[in-house]
Amino acid sequence: MITTVPKDDRYKMVEKTMKKLNYDRSALIETLHTAQETFGYLENETLKFIARRLKLPYSKVYGVATFYHFFRLKPKGEHTLVVCMGTACYIKNADKILAKLEEKFDVKAGETTKDGLLSLISARCVGSCSLAPIALYDNKAIGHLTLEQSLEEAQELVKC
């Protein structure tokens, strides 16, 4: 088992966060945030490093990283579009909105377009059920979306 910090200096930033929090297991989310800010996304090796240093099972670290929509396991596109798939949004056709966006931009949820322009993400819930269906266009929340409006907003986003 590797216990030293890898040669990549970016790991030192992640290590610094864990050390500041005494390598406590409860430091996982803050450590994942630091790692994502430092690396741009959470690659497999980074997750393994965090698991080893916090003495957590890899499955726990991976589970937390994939549960929250603000963590990315792949490089992020220039623009980000997050479609809420919570119960209220799903009932109001968020699944159809997501499917149409996937079709329009030839990308699956959780992936980035081949040109690196757009990352399409589905979230379990963004906490704005009264605005269902809702999506975040580069962190700009737009609620009560229609299928047409979601496509128009996405087109505007990638034109920027």
N, CA, C and O of each residue as an XYZ file, in Angstrom:
640
protein
N       0.845     -1.188      0.000
C       0.000      0.000      0.000
C       0.886      1.247      0.000
O       1.826      1.346      0.790
N       0.587      2.191     -0.882
C       1.353      3.421     -0.989
C       0.848      4.404      0.069
O      -0.353      4.656      0.163
N       1.763      4.954      0.861
C       1.350      5.922      1.879
C       2.018      7.266      1.678
O       1.734      8.210      2.416
N       2.891      7.374      0.703
C       3.546      8.647      0.452
C       2.738      9.449     -0.559
O       1.905      8.918     -1.292
N       3.015     10.729     -0.569
C       2.343     11.615     -1.513
C       2.981     11.429     -2.889
O       4.206     11.474     -2.997
N       2.184     11.220     -3.950
C       2.750     11.089     -5.302
C       3.570     12.327     -5.679
O       3.411     13.392     -5.082
N       4.432     12.178     -6.658
C       5.339     13.259     -7.059
C       4.616     14.491     -7.605
O       5.149     15.598     -7.522
N       3.447     14.327     -8.147
C       2.670     15.448     -8.676
C       2.373     16.435     -7.532
O       1.736     16.073     -6.542
N       2.831     17.655     -7.678
C       2.686     18.668     -6.622
C       1.234     18.967     -6.252
O       0.955     19.446     -5.153
N       0.330     18.688     -7.156
C      -1.076     18.963     -6.850
C      -1.575     18.100     -5.694
O      -2.478     18.502     -4.960
N      -0.995     16.932     -5.535
C      -1.390     16.066     -4.421
C      -1.039     16.700     -3.072
O      -1.674     16.411     -2.058
N      -0.024     17.564     -3.073
C       0.360     18.236     -1.822
C      -0.768     19.138     -1.320
O      -0.964     19.279     -0.113
N      -1.504     19.743     -2.245
C      -2.642     20.589     -1.858
C      -3.736     19.740     -1.201
O      -4.335     20.144     -0.204
N      -3.983     18.576     -1.767
C      -4.989     17.662     -1.228
C      -4.526     17.164      0.140
O      -5.306     17.108      1.091
N      -3.267     16.811      0.219
C      -2.680     16.343      1.479
C      -2.791     17.423      2.565
O      -3.078     17.120      3.723
N      -2.566     18.659      2.185
C      -2.636     19.782      3.133
C      -4.037     19.881      3.753
O      -4.172     20.109      4.955
N      -5.070     19.708      2.930
C      -6.446     19.743      3.434
C      -6.690     18.613      4.416
O      -7.280     18.825      5.475
N      -6.244     17.422      4.075
C      -6.456     16.276      4.961
C      -5.702     16.456      6.278
O      -6.212     16.129      7.350
N      -4.494     16.976      6.179
C      -3.688     17.191      7.378
C      -4.352     18.228      8.293
O      -4.405     18.054      9.510
N      -4.854     19.304      7.686
C      -5.526     20.361      8.447
C      -6.714     19.787      9.228
O      -7.038     20.273     10.312
N      -7.349     18.771      8.687
C      -8.517     18.151      9.319
C      -8.141     16.853     10.046
O      -9.004     16.021     10.327
N      -6.842     16.688     10.348
C      -6.336     15.557     11.116
C      -6.656     14.190     10.495
O      -6.838     13.208     11.215
N      -6.724     14.130      9.184
C      -6.987     12.877      8.460
C      -8.249     12.181      8.964
O      -8.369     10.958      8.906
N      -9.182     12.987      9.457
C     -10.440     12.446      9.963
C     -11.295     11.987      8.790
O     -11.320     12.637      7.745
N     -11.983     10.887      8.956
C     -12.844     10.353      7.887
C     -13.929     11.349      7.493
O     -14.396     11.346      6.354
N     -14.325     12.195      8.427
C     -15.361     13.188      8.124
C     -14.837     14.288      7.208
O     -15.602     15.149      6.775
N     -13.538     14.268      6.910
C     -12.928     15.252      6.016
C     -13.101     14.880      4.547
O     -12.583     15.570      3.670
N     -13.824     13.797      4.271
C     -13.922     13.288      2.902
C     -14.471     14.311      1.917
O     -13.847     14.560      0.885
N     -15.608     14.903      2.207
C     -16.219     15.824      1.233
C     -15.333     17.046      1.011
O     -15.146     17.470     -0.129
N     -14.792     17.611      2.070
C     -13.912     18.768      1.898
C     -12.660     18.383      1.107
O     -12.177     19.165      0.287
N     -12.142     17.195      1.349
C     -10.972     16.722      0.612
C     -11.302     16.526     -0.866
O     -10.502     16.874     -1.734
N     -12.477     15.970     -1.152
C     -12.891     15.801     -2.553
C     -13.033     17.159     -3.243
O     -12.662     17.307     -4.408
N     -13.568     18.143     -2.530
C     -13.673     19.497     -3.101
C     -12.284     20.048     -3.440
O     -12.067     20.585     -4.527
N     -11.357     19.908     -2.507
C      -9.992     20.396     -2.741
C      -9.367     19.689     -3.941
O      -8.743     20.323     -4.791
N      -9.543     18.378     -3.999
C      -8.974     17.613     -5.109
C      -9.566     18.055     -6.443
O      -8.843     18.207     -7.428
N     -10.872     18.261     -6.475
C     -11.505     18.681     -7.730
C     -11.055     20.077     -8.130
O     -10.805     20.332     -9.308
N     -10.949     20.987     -7.162
C     -10.468     22.345     -7.470
C      -9.036     22.291     -7.989
O      -8.663     23.056     -8.878
N      -8.244     21.396     -7.437
C      -6.833     21.301     -7.794
C      -6.613     20.618     -9.142
O      -5.816     21.083     -9.956
N      -7.317     19.522     -9.372
C      -7.124     18.734    -10.591
C      -8.122     19.068    -11.692
O      -7.879     18.756    -12.858
N      -9.242     19.700    -11.340
C     -10.282     20.006    -12.330
C     -11.382     18.961    -12.349
O     -12.512     19.243    -12.748
N     -11.052     17.758    -11.918
C     -12.014     16.661    -11.818
C     -11.374     15.577    -10.948
O     -10.201     15.673    -10.587
N     -12.149     14.555    -10.619
C     -11.671     13.499     -9.726
C     -11.355     12.240    -10.526
O     -12.249     11.468    -10.874
N     -10.088     12.049    -10.805
C      -9.710     10.853    -11.534
C      -9.571      9.682    -10.574
O      -9.448      9.868     -9.363
N      -9.592      8.501    -11.115
C      -9.548      7.271    -10.336
C      -8.362      7.239     -9.366
O      -8.527      6.892     -8.197
N      -7.184      7.597     -9.844
C      -5.989      7.572     -8.995
C      -6.113      8.551     -7.834
O      -5.636      8.272     -6.733
N      -6.739      9.676     -8.067
C      -6.934     10.667     -7.003
C      -7.876     10.115     -5.940
O      -7.632     10.284     -4.745
N      -8.952      9.454     -6.369
C      -9.890      8.854     -5.423
C      -9.204      7.765     -4.597
O      -9.449      7.651     -3.396
N      -8.357      6.976     -5.228
C      -7.621      5.926     -4.515
C      -6.665      6.533     -3.488
O      -6.535      6.029     -2.372
N      -6.005      7.608     -3.876
C      -5.093      8.302     -2.970
C      -5.847      8.795     -1.728
O      -5.392      8.600     -0.600
N      -6.980      9.422     -1.942
C      -7.792      9.938     -0.833
C      -8.254      8.792      0.064
O      -8.205      8.900      1.289
N      -8.694      7.716     -0.537
C      -9.150      6.558      0.239
C      -8.028      6.031      1.132
O      -8.244      5.751      2.311
N      -6.836      5.899      0.567
C      -5.692      5.401      1.354
C      -5.358      6.341      2.503
O      -5.171      5.903      3.638
N      -5.283      7.629      2.205
C      -4.854      8.609      3.212
C      -5.879      8.795      4.327
O      -5.507      9.050      5.472
N      -7.159      8.671      4.004
C      -8.202      8.815      5.033
C      -8.593      7.460      5.635
O      -9.467      7.378      6.499
N      -7.927      6.403      5.161
C      -8.205      5.035      5.645
C      -9.689      4.686      5.486
O     -10.346      4.194      6.403
N     -10.170      4.961      4.300
C     -11.552      4.651      3.944
C     -11.557      3.636      2.810
O     -10.616      3.596      2.017
N     -12.598      2.818      2.718
C     -12.692      1.928      1.552
C     -12.865      2.768      0.280
O     -13.559      3.785      0.275
N     -12.224      2.318     -0.783
C     -12.365      3.018     -2.067
C     -13.840      3.157     -2.451
O     -14.252      4.186     -2.988
N     -14.633      2.116     -2.173
C     -16.058      2.145     -2.532
C     -16.795      3.302     -1.850
O     -17.720      3.873     -2.428
N     -16.397      3.643     -0.648
C     -17.011      4.770      0.076
C     -16.652      6.093     -0.607
O     -17.519      6.935     -0.839
N     -15.386      6.265     -0.920
C     -14.922      7.498     -1.565
C     -15.572      7.641     -2.936
O     -16.065      8.714     -3.284
N     -15.574      6.564     -3.713
C     -16.196      6.582     -5.040
C     -17.699      6.850     -4.922
O     -18.261      7.610     -5.711
N     -18.335      6.236     -3.951
C     -19.773      6.422     -3.736
C     -20.131      7.869     -3.441
O     -21.111      8.390     -3.975
N     -19.350      8.515     -2.600
C     -19.602      9.927     -2.281
C     -19.346     10.788     -3.518
O     -20.124     11.694     -3.816
N     -18.267     10.511     -4.231
C     -17.922     11.311     -5.422
C     -18.973     11.184     -6.517
O     -19.185     12.130     -7.275
N     -19.633     10.038     -6.615
C     -20.639      9.859     -7.664
C     -22.042     10.232     -7.200
O     -22.932     10.429     -8.027
N     -22.251     10.333     -5.896
C     -23.579     10.674     -5.380
C     -23.901     12.148     -5.585
O     -25.008     12.492     -5.997
N     -22.947     13.011     -5.302
C     -23.179     14.453     -5.392
C     -22.883     14.967     -6.796
O     -21.832     14.677     -7.368
N     -23.832     15.738     -7.347
C     -23.673     16.177     -8.741
C     -22.551     17.183     -8.941
O     -22.120     17.388    -10.076
N     -22.064     17.817     -7.882
C     -21.005     18.810     -8.068
C     -19.613     18.189     -8.181
O     -18.643     18.908     -8.421
N     -19.493     16.880     -8.016
C     -18.218     16.210     -8.245
C     -18.210     15.622     -9.652
O     -19.209     15.070    -10.113
N     -17.068     15.747    -10.328
C     -16.924     15.236    -11.689
C     -15.816     14.203    -11.748
O     -14.755     14.383    -11.150
N     -16.067     13.108    -12.477
C     -15.058     12.069    -12.645
C     -14.341     12.202    -13.991
O     -13.401     11.462    -14.281
N     -14.789     13.137    -14.790
C     -14.174     13.384    -16.091
C     -13.972     14.884    -16.243
O     -14.642     15.672    -15.575
N     -13.050     15.287    -17.121
C     -12.832     16.726    -17.310
C     -14.128     17.439    -17.714
O     -14.936     16.915    -18.480
N     -14.292     18.606    -17.192
C     -15.484     19.404    -17.432
C     -15.365     20.152    -18.762
O     -14.281     20.563    -19.175
N     -16.512     20.313    -19.411
C     -16.556     21.092    -20.636
C     -16.502     22.578    -20.325
O     -16.536     22.991    -19.166
N     -16.419     23.364    -21.373
C     -16.380     24.822    -21.215
C     -17.652     25.328    -20.534
O     -17.610     26.277    -19.751
N     -18.777     24.689    -20.838
C     -20.069     25.036    -20.226
C     -20.663     23.788    -19.585
O     -20.405     22.662    -20.009
N     -21.465     24.022    -18.550
C     -22.085     22.915    -17.828
C     -23.594     23.095    -17.780
O     -24.094     24.178    -17.476
N     -24.308     22.024    -18.082
C     -25.764     22.021    -18.028
C     -26.185     20.871    -17.121
O     -25.943     19.705    -17.433
N     -26.813     21.202    -16.005
C     -27.246     20.201    -15.030
C     -28.769     20.132    -15.051
O     -29.442     21.129    -14.792
N     -29.303     18.971    -15.354
C     -30.755     18.763    -15.366
C     -31.132     18.007    -14.093
O     -30.610     16.926    -13.822
N     -32.041     18.587    -13.323
C     -32.496     17.946    -12.094
C     -33.420     16.782    -12.453
O     -34.338     16.913    -13.263
N     -33.144     15.634    -11.819
C     -33.966     14.447    -12.053
C     -34.672     14.005    -10.773
O     -35.092     12.855    -10.649
N     -34.797     14.935     -9.822
C     -35.516     14.638     -8.591
C     -36.968     14.301     -8.902
O     -37.432     14.499    -10.024
N     -37.674     13.795     -7.914
C     -39.048     13.320     -8.125
C     -39.947     14.378     -8.743
O     -40.639     14.103     -9.723
N     -39.947     15.585     -8.187
C     -40.824     16.647     -8.711
C     -40.482     16.966    -10.165
O     -41.378     17.148    -10.990
N     -39.200     17.034    -10.476
C     -38.785     17.336    -11.849
C     -39.092     16.172    -12.786
O     -39.557     16.372    -13.908
N     -38.833     14.970    -12.321
C     -39.081     13.788    -13.137
C     -40.561     13.687    -13.512
O     -40.904     13.398    -14.658
N     -41.416     13.927    -12.543
C     -42.864     13.882    -12.793
C     -43.269     14.913    -13.839
O     -44.225     14.713    -14.588
N     -42.530     16.018    -13.881
C     -42.840     17.087    -14.839
C     -41.949     17.008    -16.078
O     -41.614     18.032    -16.674
N     -41.565     15.785    -16.464
C     -40.905     15.485    -17.743
C     -39.423     15.850    -17.847
O     -38.928     16.079    -18.951
N     -38.720     15.907    -16.744
C     -37.278     16.163    -16.808
C     -36.563     15.074    -17.602
O     -35.555     15.341    -18.256
N     -37.081     13.847    -17.546
C     -36.458     12.756    -18.308
C     -36.535     13.020    -19.807
O     -35.604     12.702    -20.547
N     -37.638     13.597    -20.249
C     -37.789     13.920    -21.680
C     -36.872     15.082    -22.072
O     -36.301     15.101    -23.163
N     -36.745     16.039    -21.167
C     -35.842     17.170    -21.410
C     -34.407     16.660    -21.541
O     -33.690     17.031    -22.471
N     -34.000     15.814    -20.609
C     -32.646     15.273    -20.644
C     -32.409     14.467    -21.920
O     -31.363     14.601    -22.557
N     -33.371     13.636    -22.292
C     -33.240     12.818    -23.504
C     -33.099     13.702    -24.742
O     -32.295     13.406    -25.627
N     -33.867     14.773    -24.810
C     -33.805     15.681    -25.964
C     -32.453     16.396    -26.024
O     -31.889     16.580    -27.103
N     -31.941     16.795    -24.865
C     -30.627     17.448    -24.830
C     -29.523     16.472    -25.231
O     -28.583     16.843    -25.934
N     -29.644     15.226    -24.780
C     -28.667     14.203    -25.172
C     -28.676     14.011    -26.681
O     -27.626     13.913    -27.316
N     -29.863     13.961    -27.239
C     -30.011     13.781    -28.689
C     -29.463     14.985    -29.450
O     -28.718     14.829    -30.418
N     -29.832     16.174    -29.010
C     -29.432     17.409    -29.700
C     -27.910     17.589    -29.724
O     -27.341     17.986    -30.741
N     -27.264     17.293    -28.598
C     -25.829     17.534    -28.500
C     -24.982     16.270    -28.650
O     -23.763     16.307    -28.483
N     -25.635     15.159    -28.963
C     -24.953     13.888    -29.179
C     -24.004     13.555    -28.019
O     -22.821     13.275    -28.209
N     -24.579     13.598    -26.812
C     -23.812     13.323    -25.604
C     -24.746     12.691    -24.571
O     -25.928     13.028    -24.514
N     -24.226     11.792    -23.772
C     -25.011     11.174    -22.698
C     -24.797     11.957    -21.414
O     -23.764     12.605    -21.242
N     -25.769     11.899    -20.514
C     -25.634     12.553    -19.214
C     -24.387     12.021    -18.512
O     -24.135     10.816    -18.491
N     -23.620     12.931    -17.945
C     -22.374     12.566    -17.278
C     -21.166     12.672    -18.179
O     -20.041     12.410    -17.753
N     -21.395     13.060    -19.443
C     -20.296     13.151    -20.401
C     -20.158     14.577    -20.920
O     -20.988     15.445    -20.651
N     -19.094     14.786    -21.665
C     -18.802     16.072    -22.286
C     -18.789     15.875    -23.796
O     -18.327     14.845    -24.287
N     -19.293     16.853    -24.529
C     -19.306     16.762    -25.981
C     -17.877     16.585    -26.511
O     -16.910     16.978    -25.859
N     -17.762     15.996    -27.688
C     -16.453     15.722    -28.275
C     -15.615     16.984    -28.454
O     -14.388     16.938    -28.369
N     -16.282     18.111    -28.703
C     -15.556     19.370    -28.875
C     -15.198     20.037    -27.547
O     -14.569     21.096    -27.535
N     -15.598     19.419    -26.419
C     -15.278     19.958    -25.099
C     -16.075     21.186    -24.711
O     -15.753     21.858    -23.731
N     -17.119     21.485    -25.480
C     -17.892     22.699    -25.247
C     -18.934     22.556    -24.137
O     -19.176     23.509    -23.395
N     -19.554     21.380    -24.014
C     -20.667     21.235    -23.082
C     -20.582     19.936    -22.290
O     -20.415     18.857    -22.858
N     -20.700     20.056    -20.977
C     -20.853     18.890    -20.105
C     -22.320     18.828    -19.715
O     -22.875     19.799    -19.200
N     -22.944     17.684    -19.960
C     -24.352     17.476    -19.616
C     -24.399     16.555    -18.407
O     -23.852     15.453    -18.432
N     -25.055     17.014    -17.356
C     -25.081     16.270    -16.100
C     -26.522     16.130    -15.628
O     -27.327     17.052    -15.763
N     -26.830     14.972    -15.076
C     -28.127     14.813    -14.420
C     -27.859     14.773    -12.922
O     -26.922     14.119    -12.464
N     -28.686     15.474    -12.170
C     -28.521     15.528    -10.716
C     -29.706     14.847    -10.055
O     -30.825     14.890    -10.565
N     -29.452     14.223     -8.927
C     -30.539     13.572     -8.195
C     -31.554     14.597     -7.711
O     -32.757     14.335     -7.725
N     -31.078     15.758     -7.284
C     -31.970     16.832     -6.852
C     -31.131     18.095     -6.670
O     -30.026     18.034     -6.132
N     -31.645     19.221     -7.110
C     -30.940     20.490     -6.899
C     -31.616     21.320     -5.808
O     -31.190     22.438     -5.520
N     -32.654     20.780     -5.211
C     -33.281     21.429     -4.069
C     -34.204     22.589     -4.396
O     -34.397     23.477     -3.565
N     -34.772     22.598     -5.581
C     -35.698     23.666     -5.976
C     -36.963     23.064     -6.566
O     -37.356     23.382     -7.688
N     -37.585     22.201     -5.801
C     -38.742     21.443     -6.287
C     -39.900     22.325     -6.739
O     -40.653     21.951     -7.638
N     -40.042     23.488     -6.122
C     -41.149     24.370     -6.507
C     -40.959     24.928     -7.918
O     -41.903     25.461     -8.501
N     -39.759     24.814     -8.466
C     -39.475     25.313     -9.821
C     -39.432     24.198    -10.861
O     -39.020     24.423    -11.999
N     -39.849     23.017    -10.480
C     -39.761     21.845    -11.362
C     -40.533     22.035    -12.660
O     -41.615     22.621    -12.682
N     -39.943     21.521    -13.752
C     -38.594     20.998    -13.896
C     -37.585     22.138    -13.982
O     -37.875     23.212    -14.509
N     -36.400     21.876    -13.455
C     -35.368     22.910    -13.379
C     -34.046     22.386    -13.915
O     -33.746     21.195    -13.827
N     -33.270     23.293    -14.467
C     -31.915     22.964    -14.929
C     -31.003     24.131    -14.584
O     -31.445     25.273    -14.452
N     -29.730     23.821    -14.442
C     -28.719     24.843    -14.171
C     -27.851     24.984    -15.411
O     -27.190     24.036    -15.835
N     -27.863     26.165    -15.978
C     -27.082     26.478    -17.174
C     -25.896     27.321    -16.720
O     -26.046     28.516    -16.463
N     -24.720     26.710    -16.620
C     -23.544     27.383    -16.040
C     -23.912     28.041    -14.709
O     -23.596     29.209    -14.482
N     -24.566     27.304    -13.849
C     -24.976     27.725    -12.503
C     -26.129     28.735    -12.476
O     -26.498     29.214    -11.404
N     -26.695     29.061    -13.626
C     -27.874     29.923    -13.683
C     -29.103     29.002    -13.687
O     -29.328     28.244    -14.631
N     -29.888     29.088    -12.611
C     -31.058     28.217    -12.480
C     -32.219     28.744    -13.308
O     -32.554     29.927    -13.247
N     -32.827     27.855    -14.083
C     -34.011     28.206    -14.854
C     -35.057     27.135    -14.578
O     -34.863     25.956    -14.875
N     -36.164     27.576    -14.006
C     -37.204     26.647    -13.620
C     -38.408     26.698    -14.527
O     -38.489     27.517    -15.442
N     -39.349     25.799    -14.254
C     -40.584     25.656    -15.036
C     -40.257     25.499    -16.523
O     -40.930     26.067    -17.383
N     -39.214     24.720    -16.809
C     -38.739     24.533    -18.178
C     -39.721     23.753    -19.040
O     -40.360     22.800    -18.592
N     -39.818     24.180    -20.264
C     -40.509     23.385    -21.278
C     -39.412     22.727    -22.110
O     -38.245     23.107    -22.025
N     -39.786     21.763    -22.894
C     -38.825     21.089    -23.762
C     -38.162     22.086    -24.717
O     -36.943     22.075    -24.889
N     -38.965     22.935    -25.326
C     -38.443     23.919    -26.274
C     -37.510     24.917    -25.588
O     -36.440     25.244    -26.099
N     -37.945     25.393    -24.413
C     -37.139     26.374    -23.690
C     -35.791     25.777    -23.275
O     -34.768     26.461    -23.326
N     -35.786     24.522    -22.871
C     -34.528     23.887    -22.451
C     -33.538     23.837    -23.607
O     -32.342     24.054    -23.414
N     -34.037     23.549    -24.815
C     -33.159     23.511    -25.994
C     -32.662     24.909    -26.353
O     -31.493     25.086    -26.694
N     -33.555     25.908    -26.276
C     -33.162     27.295    -26.571
C     -32.083     27.777    -25.602
O     -31.092     28.378    -26.017
N     -32.278     27.514    -24.322
C     -31.308     27.928    -23.305
C     -29.965     27.237    -23.521
O     -28.912     27.858    -23.372
N     -30.001     25.978    -23.866
C     -28.770     25.226    -24.119
C     -28.034     25.791    -25.340
O     -26.810     25.922    -25.325
N     -28.779     26.120    -26.386
C     -28.184     26.709    -27.586
C     -27.510     28.043    -27.250
O     -26.407     28.319    -27.722
N     -28.172     28.864    -26.437
C     -27.607     30.150    -26.024
C     -26.332     29.951    -25.212
O     -25.367     30.703    -25.343
N     -26.353     28.935    -24.384
C     -25.216     28.650    -23.520
C     -23.958     28.349    -24.332
O     -22.885     28.873    -24.034
N     -24.085     27.521    -25.338
C     -22.910     27.135    -26.118
C     -22.491     28.185    -27.145
O     -21.409     28.084    -27.723
N     -23.326     29.182    -27.374
C     -22.965     30.279    -28.276
C     -22.013     31.252    -27.612
O     -21.229     31.917    -28.289
N     -22.077     31.343    -26.276
C     -21.273     32.314    -25.518
C     -19.804     32.210    -25.827
O     -19.001     32.959    -25.269
